[in-house]
Amino acid sequence: MACFQRAVACALVLMSLFVGLSQAKDLLVGGKTDAWKIPSSESDSLNKWAEKARFLVGDSLAWKYDGQKDSVLQVTKEAYASCNTTSPIEEYKDGNTKVKLDRSGPFYFISGAEGHCEKGQKFVVLVLSQKHRHTGISPAPSPAEFEGGPAVAPTSSAYTLRGGFLVAFGVLVLGLILM
């Protein structure tokens, strides 16, 4: 009976691990409320922030900005590269914008304020599919790869998730063996 209880406890731990990892996140762009602005330097670029994070289908990006002076435009890769603001996929002007990342692949965002994109107020987010969430097999390419820039070394968070999964799985198997 005690072995059965251990196996059930291990199964519950494993299920909670899956539930915890599968919840979508709301991510504040740049990690702070005043991040949607012309960067003061290359290292202040929102692409640097995006390269360090991993975005998953179901996550949402949130912007806080002055809607009277700026806007957020979701654009094509071509419009991103040329800072073309004339035909955005979506335009947000409310100052409190939230965009759900509803598919895998790149999402391109630029400022709608005149001249801001040309001065670096833009970024690209690469969204991973759900199947990449737990595996840790291959970290996502950097957003810079979609701009032709150098790739940034991947973060180790995927490997940490895989290690946590393996530990929980091992505990479950051990509990079943001891039954």
C-alpha positions in Angstrom: 0.0 0.0 0.0 2.8 2.4 0.9 4.5 1.8 -2.5 1.2 2.5 -4.3 0.9 5.8 -2.4 4.5 6.8 -3.4 3.7 6.0 -7.0 0.6 8.1 -6.9 2.5 10.9 -5.3 5.2 10.7 -8.0 2.5 10.8 -10.7 1.0 13.9 -9.2 4.4 15.6 -9.1 4.9 14.7 -12.8 1.5 16.0 -13.7 2.0 19.3 -11.8 5.4 19.7 -13.7 3.5 19.4 -17.0 0.8 21.8 -15.9 3.3 24.3 -14.6 5.3 24.3 -17.8 2.3 24.5 -20.1 0.9 27.8 -18.8 1.2 30.7 -21.1 2.9 33.8 -19.9 2.3 37.6 -20.3 5.7 39.1 -21.0 6.3 42.9 -20.6 8.3 43.9 -23.6 11.9 44.7 -22.6 11.1 43.6 -19.1 10.1 47.2 -18.0 7.3 49.7 -18.6 9.4 52.3 -20.4 11.2 49.9 -22.8 9.2 50.9 -25.9 11.4 53.8 -27.0 14.3 54.6 -29.2 17.3 52.7 -27.8 20.1 54.7 -26.5 22.7 52.2 -27.8 22.9 48.9 -29.6 23.1 47.1 -26.2 19.8 48.8 -25.2 18.0 47.3 -28.3 14.8 45.3 -27.7 16.3 42.6 -29.9 19.0 42.0 -27.2 16.1 41.4 -24.8 14.3 39.1 -27.2 17.4 37.1 -27.9 17.7 36.2 -24.3 14.1 35.0 -23.9 12.2 32.1 -25.3 8.7 32.7 -26.5 6.1 30.0 -26.8 2.8 29.7 -28.6 0.1 31.0 -26.3 2.4 33.6 -24.6 1.4 37.3 -24.8 3.6 40.4 -25.3 2.6 43.5 -23.3 3.7 47.1 -24.1 3.3 50.1 -21.8 3.8 53.5 -23.7 2.3 56.9 -24.3 -0.5 56.2 -26.9 -0.6 59.9 -27.8 3.0 59.9 -29.0 3.7 56.3 -30.2 2.2 53.1 -31.4 3.1 49.5 -32.0 2.9 48.0 -35.5 3.0 44.3 -36.3 4.5 44.1 -39.8 6.0 41.7 -42.3 9.7 40.9 -42.5 10.1 43.2 -45.5 8.3 46.1 -43.7 10.5 45.4 -40.7 13.7 45.6 -42.7 12.7 48.8 -44.5 10.8 50.4 -41.5 7.7 50.7 -43.7 4.8 51.8 -41.6 2.2 52.2 -44.4 0.5 48.7 -44.4 0.9 47.0 -41.0 -0.6 43.6 -40.2 -1.9 45.1 -37.0 -1.7 48.6 -35.5 -2.0 49.3 -31.7 -2.3 52.9 -30.3 -3.8 52.4 -26.9 -0.7 52.7 -24.8 -1.4 49.4 -23.1 -1.1 46.9 -25.9 -1.2 43.1 -25.5 -0.5 40.8 -28.4 -1.1 37.0 -28.2 1.6 34.9 -29.9 -0.8 32.5 -31.6 1.6 30.6 -33.9 5.2 29.5 -34.1 7.7 31.5 -36.1 8.8 35.1 -36.2 6.7 38.2 -35.3 8.0 41.6 -36.4 7.2 44.8 -34.5 8.1 48.4 -35.2 7.2 51.8 -33.8 4.6 53.7 -35.7 6.0 57.1 -34.6 7.8 58.9 -37.5 11.5 58.1 -37.6 11.5 55.9 -34.5 12.0 52.6 -36.4 14.9 54.0 -38.4 16.5 54.8 -35.0 16.2 51.3 -33.8 12.8 51.1 -32.1 11.8 47.7 -33.4 12.3 44.1 -32.6 11.6 40.6 -33.7 10.3 37.7 -31.6 10.8 34.1 -32.5 8.0 31.9 -31.1 8.6 28.2 -30.5 5.9 25.6 -31.1 4.4 23.6 -28.2 6.4 20.5 -29.2 9.7 22.4 -28.3 8.4 23.3 -24.8 9.5 20.2 -22.9 12.2 18.6 -25.1 15.1 21.0 -24.7 16.5 19.3 -27.9 17.3 22.5 -29.8 17.2 26.0 -28.5 15.5 28.5 -30.8 17.5 30.5 -33.3 18.1 34.0 -32.3 15.9 36.8 -33.7 19.2 38.2 -35.2 19.2 35.3 -37.6 16.0 36.7 -39.1 17.7 40.0 -39.7 20.9 38.6 -41.1 22.9 39.5 -38.0 25.1 37.1 -35.9 23.4 34.5 -33.8 23.6 34.7 -30.0 24.5 31.7 -27.9 21.4 29.9 -26.7 20.3 30.1 -23.1 20.5 27.0 -20.9 16.9 27.2 -19.7 15.7 24.5 -22.1 18.2 22.1 -20.6 17.1 23.0 -17.1 13.6 22.1 -18.0 14.7 18.8 -19.5 16.7 18.0 -16.4 13.7 18.7 -14.1 11.5 16.5 -16.3 14.1 13.6 -16.2 14.3 13.8 -12.4 10.5 13.7 -12.0 10.3 10.8 -14.5 13.0 9.0 -12.6 11.2 9.4 -9.3 8.0 8.0 -10.9 9.8 5.0 -12.3 11.5 4.4 -9.0 8.2 4.5 -7.2 6.7 2.0 -9.6 9.7 -0.3 -9.2 9.4 -0.2 -5.4 5.8 -1.3 -5.5 
